[in-house]
């Protein structure tokens, strides 16, 4: 009887807990603080500043963006950097020195620097750049010797009615101009090319479906070139794929004074006839970014160890592990044909339904060859030995900083923590994919991020795993005509950004957010770095893993979005 009465006392306890939760819940307070921090970060432009500093540092110290030769080819990949540790040490000191002791800032108080920086931003907003001979000059009229470094807007059209997204992209250039004196000028030209490309809208791109007869493909391609040759150009990736992208400098009938590339957002006003034509030929065309085409396109061009067939070809068994929104799934279907099989998986049921809808709209002739699963890619069931997949598409969830040109939410919220937090998830997905791949099969790991933490660090971590699968190795990327993928790197830095530490500084200090770089995992642990994992840093055998075989698509190279690919073959276990 007493035991039966005990539950009647519980409501009082529950009520007290609810009262405690409402009045003094640490989790609720933390969430509120996080929301406040994110709002401050977004409104202050902190994401823009961190993004620029982050990639400038990586490029300056680790050659993330190696220069192309005059003929457009890549320099030979640099393997071991003997003085890497000494270089990193001196660089970290130089960063602080360059930030605090630039010639323009000596002798000024911190409050004065802050006011000067604010005035410069206000002036750049109130004095838009002017156009002379289709090139934009800044309001200061810099000399020819300094324009190539200082003037970042000479390819950016003057827009009077910018959308919210366009305003954010132009803000990237204003922020760079305001903090340019804090950066290493030796890399300013590369950074300017990179940033001014990101500040322009993503051009329109599409390809003709591969399941059409070759004669039909040629007829459609000829129609595109005849009707819209002034707006579009064919990308000469190879002789069998018809890929089109809007030209960089296009004069439109609606805006004859502006020269810019057509984008999805400007089709209505700048090229309504092209938009109508695209809608009419929806089942014949795939609206897909250039970078997104690469995994399937390159897998279909790669040959086996003995030249006995493509990595992906007719009859292949394919797993698309993170398949939504489905562009790569449909592209793979074009390659494997009616004799092949594709398993399209996504962890989110809503995204999987969107994928099904995309397949229905495309109306492929053998859609029944696609099977759908709604599973966590990290725990995808490993098939029996005789049913392992011939090839796998592993386009993992990522920070997406290669998609800045089309996604205006990336930059305002950017911090290195996003990549650091995603890294272990990406490692687990790639490791699972390798277990599902047959020995001798080749898979593609890809992201729409440019960050080595999400790319080379993930690949290296999986190649060094012991006992998880037989063995694996990186393979060379098949060549494409007139197309540049810059090689991967064997060394990189790891950083984080602490909002709390930033706001604990004195009121008179600069309110500009700064990164904290860590040479080793041990340094990060001592510095209480969030999301620190040993695999974030380059392993000791990084140069022996052949990470230069990875490929990074930079937006400025082909006026597209950013992308990363790595092709990995599963090999027999060592004897």
C-alpha positions in Angstrom: 0.0 0.0 0.0 2.8 2.4 0.9 4.5 1.5 -2.4 1.3 2.3 -4.3 1.1 5.7 -2.6 4.7 6.7 -3.5 3.9 7.7 -7.1 1.4 10.3 -5.8 4.3 12.2 -4.3 6.0 12.5 -7.7 4.0 15.5 -9.1 5.5 17.7 -6.4 9.0 16.7 -7.5 8.2 17.1 -11.1 6.8 20.5 -10.5 10.0 21.5 -8.6 12.1 20.3 -11.6 10.0 22.2 -14.0 10.4 25.3 -11.9 14.2 24.8 -11.8 14.3 24.2 -15.6 12.4 27.5 -16.2 14.3 29.6 -13.8 17.9 28.2 -13.7 18.5 25.6 -16.4 22.2 25.7 -17.5 21.4 24.1 -20.9 18.8 26.7 -21.6 21.2 29.5 -20.7 23.9 27.9 -22.9 21.5 27.7 -25.8 20.6 31.3 -25.4 24.2 32.4 -25.2 24.9 30.3 -28.4 22.1 32.0 -30.2 23.4 35.4 -29.1 26.9 34.6 -30.2 25.8 33.4 -33.6 23.7 36.5 -34.1 26.7 38.7 -33.2 29.0 36.7 -35.4 26.6 37.0 -38.4 25.8 40.7 -37.9 29.4 41.8 -37.3 30.9 40.2 -40.4 33.1 37.9 -38.4 32.6 35.0 -40.7 34.0 37.0 -43.7 37.1 38.0 -41.7 37.8 34.5 -40.4 37.3 33.0 -43.8 39.8 35.3 -45.5 42.4 34.9 -42.8 42.0 31.1 -42.7 42.6 30.5 -46.4 45.2 33.2 -46.7 47.2 31.5 -43.9 46.8 28.0 -45.4 47.9 29.3 -48.9 50.8 31.3 -47.5 52.2 28.4 -45.4 51.1 25.2 -47.1 50.6 26.2 -50.7 47.0 25.2 -50.8 46.6 27.0 -54.1 49.8 26.2 -56.1 50.3 28.4 -59.1 49.7 27.1 -62.5 52.4 27.1 -65.1 52.1 29.3 -68.2 50.7 26.4 -70.2 48.0 25.8 -67.6 49.6 22.6 -66.1 50.5 22.1 -62.5 53.9 22.3 -60.9 55.4 19.1 -59.7 53.9 18.3 -56.2 56.1 19.3 -53.4 56.5 16.4 -51.0 58.3 16.7 -47.7 58.9 20.2 -46.5 62.0 19.8 -44.4 61.7 23.2 -42.7 57.9 22.9 -42.2 57.9 23.1 -38.4 60.4 26.0 -38.4 58.3 27.7 -41.1 55.1 27.2 -39.1 56.7 28.6 -36.0 58.0 31.7 -37.7 54.7 32.2 -39.5 52.6 32.1 -36.4 54.8 34.9 -34.9 54.7 36.8 -38.2 50.9 36.8 -38.3 50.7 38.5 -34.9 53.4 40.9 -36.0 51.8 41.7 -39.3 48.4 42.3 -37.7 49.7 44.7 -35.0 52.6 46.4 -36.7 51.7 47.2 -40.3 53.1 50.6 -41.3 49.7 52.2 -41.5 48.8 51.2 -37.9 51.9 52.1 -35.9 51.4 54.7 -33.3 47.6 54.4 -33.2 45.5 53.4 -30.3 43.3 50.3 -30.6 40.2 52.5 -30.5 41.6 54.7 -33.3 42.3 51.6 -35.4 38.7 50.4 -34.9 37.3 53.8 -35.9 39.6 54.0 -39.0 38.5 50.5 -40.1 34.8 51.4 -39.6 35.3 54.6 -41.7 36.9 52.6 -44.5 34.0 50.1 -44.6 31.5 53.0 -44.6 33.4 54.8 -47.4 33.5 51.6 -49.5 29.8 51.2 -49.1 28.9 54.8 -49.9 31.4 55.1 -52.9 30.7 52.2 -55.3 33.4 51.3 -57.7 33.3 52.9 -61.2 33.7 51.1 -64.5 36.2 52.1 -67.1 36.6 50.0 -70.2 34.7 47.2 -68.6 37.0 47.1 -65.6 36.1 48.4 -62.2 38.4 50.9 -60.5 38.3 51.7 -56.8 37.4 55.2 -55.5 41.0 55.9 -54.5 42.3 55.4 -58.1 45.2 53.2 -57.2 48.3 53.1 -59.4 48.8 50.4 -62.0 51.5 48.9 -59.8 49.1 48.3 -56.9 45.8 47.7 -58.7 46.5 44.1 -59.3 46.8 43.5 -55.5 44.5 46.2 -54.0 41.6 46.4 -56.4 39.5 43.3 -56.1 36.5 44.5 -58.0 37.8 44.9 -61.5 35.8 41.9 -62.7 32.7 42.6 -60.7 29.9 44.4 -62.5 28.4 47.5 -60.9 24.9 46.6 -59.7 22.4 49.2 -58.5 19.7 46.8 -57.2 21.6 44.0 -55.5 19.7 41.2 -54.0 20.4 40.3 -50.4 22.6 37.4 -51.6 24.6 39.7 -53.9 25.0 42.3 -51.1 26.6 39.6 -49.0 29.0 38.6 -51.8 30.1 42.2 -52.4 30.6 42.6 -48.7 33.3 40.0 -49.0 35.3 42.3 -51.1 34.7 45.3 -48.8 35.9 43.3 -45.8 39.0 42.1 -47.7 39.9 45.7 -48.6 39.5 46.8 -45.0 41.8 44.1 -43.6 44.1 43.8 -46.6 47.0 45.4 -44.7 46.9 42.7 -42.2 47.6 40.0 -44.8 50.7 38.7 -46.4 51.0 40.7 -49.7 52.9 37.9 -51.4 49.7 36.0 -51.7 47.4 38.9 -52.2 47.1 38.4 -56.0 46.0 34.8 -55.6 43.6 35.7 -52.8 42.1 38.5 -54.9 41.4 36.2 -57.8 39.9 33.7 -55.4 37.7 36.2 -53.6 36.5 38.2 -56.5 35.3 35.0 -58.2 33.4 34.1 -55.0 31.9 37.5 -55.0 30.3 36.9 -58.4 27.1 34.9 -59.0 27.5 31.2 -59.9 27.1 30.8 -63.7 24.5 28.7 -65.2 25.7 25.2 -66.2 24.0 22.1 -67.6 24.8 18.9 -69.5 22.9 16.8 -72.1 21.7 13.5 -70.6 23.9 10.5 -71.4 21.0 8.1 -72.0 20.1 9.9 -75.2 21.3 8.5 -78.5 24.5 10.1 -79.6 22.8 11.6 -82.7 20.1 13.1 -80.5 22.8 14.6 -78.2 24.6 16.2 -81.2 21.3 17.7 -82.5 20.5 19.3 -79.1 24.1 20.5 -78.7 24.0 22.1 -82.2 20.7 23.8 -81.3 22.2 25.3 -78.1 25.2 26.7 -80.0 23.0 28.1 -82.8 20.4 29.8 -80.5 22.4 30.7 -77.5 26.0 30.7 -78.6 26.5 34.3 -77.4 25.5 33.3 -73.9 26.8 29.8 -73.5 30.0 27.9 -74.3 30.7 24.2 -74.4 33.2 22.9 -71.9 35.7 20.7 -73.6 36.0 18.1 -70.9 36.1 15.2 -73.3 34.7 14.2 -76.7 31.7 12.3 -75.4 30.1 14.7 -72.9 28.1 17.8 -73.8 28.6 20.3 -71.0 27.6 23.9 -71.3 28.3 26.9 -69.0 27.4 30.6 -69.4 30.3 32.8 -70.6 32.1 35.0 -68.1 31.5 38.3 -70.0 28.0 38.3 -71.5 26.2 41.3 -72.8 22.4 40.7 -72.3 19.5 42.4 -74.0 18.0 43.5 -70.7 21.3 45.0 -69.4 23.5 46.0 -72.4 25.8 48.1 -70.2 26.7 45.2 -67.9 29.0 42.3 -68.7 28.4 39.3 -66.5 27.8 35.6 -66.5 24.3 34.3 -66.6 23.1 32.7 -63.4 20.0 30.9 -62.3 18.7 34.0 -60.6 19.2 36.2 -63.7 17.6 34.0 -66.3 14.2 35.6 -66.0 15.4 39.1 -66.7 18.5 38.5 -68.8 17.7 35.5 -71.0 14.0 34.6 -70.8 14.2 32.8 -74.1 16.9 30.5 -72.8 14.9 29.9 -69.6 11.9 28.9 -71.7 14.1 26.6 -73.8 15.6 24.9 -70.8 12.1 24.3 -69.4 10.9 22.7 -72.7 13.9 20.3 -72.8 13.8 19.4 -69.1 14.0 15.6 -69.6 17.0 16.0 -72.0 19.1 18.2 -69.7 20.6 18.0 -66.3 21.1 21.3 -64.5 24.2 20.5 -62.5 27.3 22.3 -61.3 30.6 21.7 -62.9 32.2 20.3 -59.7 29.2 18.0 -59.0 29.7 16.4 -62.5 33.3 15.4 -61.7 32.9 12.2 -59.6 30.9 10.2 -62.1 32.6 11.8 -65.1 36.0 10.8 -63.8 35.0 7.4 -62.6 33.7 6.6 -66.1 37.1 7.6 -67.6 39.3 5.7 -65.1 40.6 2.3 -66.2 41.3 -0.8 -64.1 44.7 -1.9 -63.1 45.1 -4.1 -66.2 43.1 -1.7 -68.5 40.2 -4.1 -68.3 37.3 -1.7 -68.2 36.3 1.6 -66.6 36.0 2.1 -62.8 32.3 2.8 -63.5 30.7 1.4 -66.7 27.8 -0.5 -68.2 26.7 -3.2 -65.7 28.5 -1.7 -62.7 27.1 -2.1 -59.2 27.1 1.4 -57.7 26.4 2.7 -54.2 25.6 6.4 -53.8 26.1 6.6 -50.1 24.8 10.2 -49.5 22.7 10.5 -52.6 20.3 13.5 -52.2 19.5 15.6 -54.1 20.2 13.0 -56.8 22.2 14.7 -59.6 25.1 12.2 -59.2 22.7 9.3 -58.9 21.0 10.1 -62.3 24.4 10.8 -63.9 25.6 7.3 -62.7 22.5 5.8 -64.2 23.4 7.2 -67.6 26.8 5.4 -67.3 25.7 1.9 -65.9 22.7 1.6 -68.2 19.9 -0.9 -67.9 22.4 -3.7 -67.1 23.8 -1.9 -64.0 22.4 -1.4 -60.5 22.4 1.7 -58.3 21.6 1.8 -54.6 20.8 5.4 -53.6 21.0 6.0 -49.8 20.3 9.0 -47.7 19.9 9.3 -43.9 17.0 11.9 -44.2 13.7 10.5 -45.4 12.5 13.9 -46.6 15.7 14.3 -48.8 15.2 10.8 -50.0 11.7 11.7 -51.2 13.1 14.7 -53.0 15.6 12.4 -54.7 12.7 10.1 -55.8 10.9 13.2 -57.2 14.0 14.3 -59.1 14.2 10.8 -60.7 10.6 11.0 -61.7 10.9 14.4 -63.3 14.0 13.3 -65.2 12.0 10.2 -66.4 15.0 8.0 -67.3 14.3 5.0 -69.5 15.5 2.5 -66.8 14.6 4.1 -63.5 13.9 0.7 -62.0 17.6 0.1 -61.8 17.7 2.5 -58.8 16.9 1.1 -55.4 16.5 3.4 -52.4 17.5 3.0 -48.8 17.0 5.4 -45.8 20.1 4.6 -43.6 22.8 6.2 -41.7 25.9 6.1 -44.0 28.2 5.5 -41.0 26.3 2.2 -40.3 25.4 1.2 -43.8 25.1 -2.7 -43.9 28.2 -4.3 -45.4 27.2 -6.7 -48.3 28.4 -10.2 -48.5 31.8 -10.7 -50.3 30.2 -11.6 -53.6 27.9 -8.6 -53.6 30.3 -5.8 -52.7 30.0 -2.7 -54.9 32.2 -2.1 -57.9 32.3 1.6 -57.2 31.0 4.0 -54.6 30.1 7.7 -54.7 30.9 9.1 -51.2 29.9 12.8 -51.4 29.8 13.4 -47.6 28.0 16.2 -45.6 30.4 19.1 -45.4 30.7 22.8 -44.5 30.0 23.8 -48.1 32.4 26.7 -48.3 32.9 25.8 -52.0 29.2 26.8 -52.6 29.5 30.4 -51.4 28.6 31.7 -54.8 25.1 30.3 -54.6 24.5 30.0 -50.9 24.5 33.3 -49.1 24.3 31.7 -45.6 27.8 30.2 -45.7 30.0 33.2 -45.3 28.1 35.2 -42.5 28.2 32.1 -40.3 31.6 30.7 -41.2 34.0 29.4 -38.5 36.6 26.7 -38.7 34.7 24.8 -36.0 32.2 23.6 -38.6 34.8 21.7 -40.5 36.5 20.4 -37.3 33.1 19.1 -36.0 32.3 17.4 -39.3 35.7 15.7 -39.7 35.0 12.6 -37.5 31.7 12.1 -39.2 33.3 12.2 -42.6 36.0 9.8 -41.5 33.4 7.2 -40.4 31.4 7.5 -43.6 34.5 7.1 -45.8 35.7 4.1 -43.7 32.3 2.5 -44.0 32.3 3.1 -47.8 35.7 1.3 -48.2 34.3 -1.7 -46.4 31.4 -1.9 -48.9 33.8 -1.7 -51.9 35.1 -4.9 -53.6 38.9 -5.5 -53.8 40.1 -3.8 -56.9 37.2 -1.4 -57.1 37.7 2.4 -57.1 35.5 4.8 -55.2 35.3 8.6 -55.2 35.4 10.7 -51.9 34.2 14.2 -52.6 33.1 17.4 -50.8 32.0 20.9 -51.9 34.5 22.2 -49.3 38.0 23.6 -49.9 39.2 22.9 -46.4 42.0 20.2 -46.0 40.5 19.3 -42.6 37.4 17.9 -44.5 39.4 16.6 -47.4 43.1 15.4 -47.2 42.8 14.9 -43.4 39.8 12.6 -43.9 41.5 10.6 -46.7 44.7 10.2 -44.7 42.9 9.1 -41.6 41.1 6.3 -43.5 44.2 5.2 -45.4 46.0 4.8 -42.1 43.3 2.7 -40.4 44.5 -0.7 -39.4 42.2 -3.7 -39.5 39.1 -1.8 -40.7 39.4 -3.2 -44.2 42.0 -5.0 -46.2 44.0 -2.0 -47.6 43.5 1.0 -49.8 45.5 3.4 -51.9 45.0 6.7 -53.7 45.0 6.5 -57.5 45.7 9.2 -60.1 42.9 11.3 -61.4 42.0 10.6 -65.0 42.9 13.6 -67.2 40.3 15.9 -68.8 40.8 18.2 -71.8 41.7 21.8 -70.8 40.6 21.3 -67.2 42.7 22.0 -64.1 42.4 20.3 -60.8 45.1 21.5 -58.5 46.9 18.7 -56.5 46.2 17.9 -52.9 48.5 18.9 -50.1 50.5 16.9 -47.5 50.7 19.6 -44.9 48.1 21.9 -43.5 47.2 23.8 -40.4 44.4 23.4 -37.9 42.6 26.3 -36.2 39.6 27.3 -34.2 37.9 30.5 -33.1 36.7 31.1 -29.6 33.9 33.6 -29.3 34.2 33.6 -25.5 37.9 34.4 -25.6 37.2 37.2 -28.1 34.8 38.9 -25.9 36.9 38.6 -22.7 39.4 41.1 -24.2 39.6 44.7 -23.0 37.1 47.1 -24.5 39.8 49.1 -26.1 41.2 46.1 -28.0 40.3 45.5 -31.6 36.9 43.9 -32.0 38.1 41.9 -35.0 37.8 38.1 -34.6 41.0 36.2 -34.8 41.9 32.5 -35.3 43.9 30.3 -33.0 46.3 28.0 -34.8 47.6 24.8 -33.2 50.7 23.0 -34.5 49.9 19.6 -32.8 47.0 17.8 -31.2 48.7 18.1 -27.8 48.8 21.9 -28.3 45.1 21.9 -29.0 44.3 19.9 -25.9 46.3 22.3 -23.8 44.5 25.2 -25.4 41.1 23.6 -24.8 40.3 23.5 -28.5 36.8 22.5 -29.3 36.4 19.3 -31.4 40.1 18.4 -31.3 40.9 15.0 -32.8 44.4 13.6 -33.6 43.3 12.9 -37.2 42.7 16.6 -37.9 46.5 17.1 -38.2 48.7 15.6 -41.0 50.0 12.2 -40.0 53.7 11.5 -39.9 53.5 9.5 -43.1 51.4 12.1 -45.0 53.9 12.5 -47.8 54.1 8.7 -48.4 50.3 8.4 -48.8 50.3 10.3 -52.1 47.9 13.0 -51.1 49.0 15.0 -54.0 46.9 12.6 -56.1 43.8 14.3 -54.6 42.3 17.1 -56.7 40.9 20.5 -55.7 38.7 22.5 -58.1 39.2 26.2 -57.3 36.4 28.6 -58.4 38.7 31.0 -60.2 40.2 28.3 -62.4 37.0 27.5 -64.3 34.6 30.2 -63.0 32.6 27.6 -61.1 32.1 26.5 -57.5 34.7 24.9 -55.3 35.0 21.1 -55.1 37.4 18.3 -53.9 37.8 14.8 -55.2 39.9 11.8 -54.2 39.8 8.4 -55.9 40.6 5.4 -53.7 41.2 1.8 -54.7 40.7 -1.1 -52.3 43.6 -3.4 -52.6 44.2 -7.0 -51.4 45.5 -7.4 -47.9 49.3 -7.4 -47.6 50.8 -10.9 -47.4 
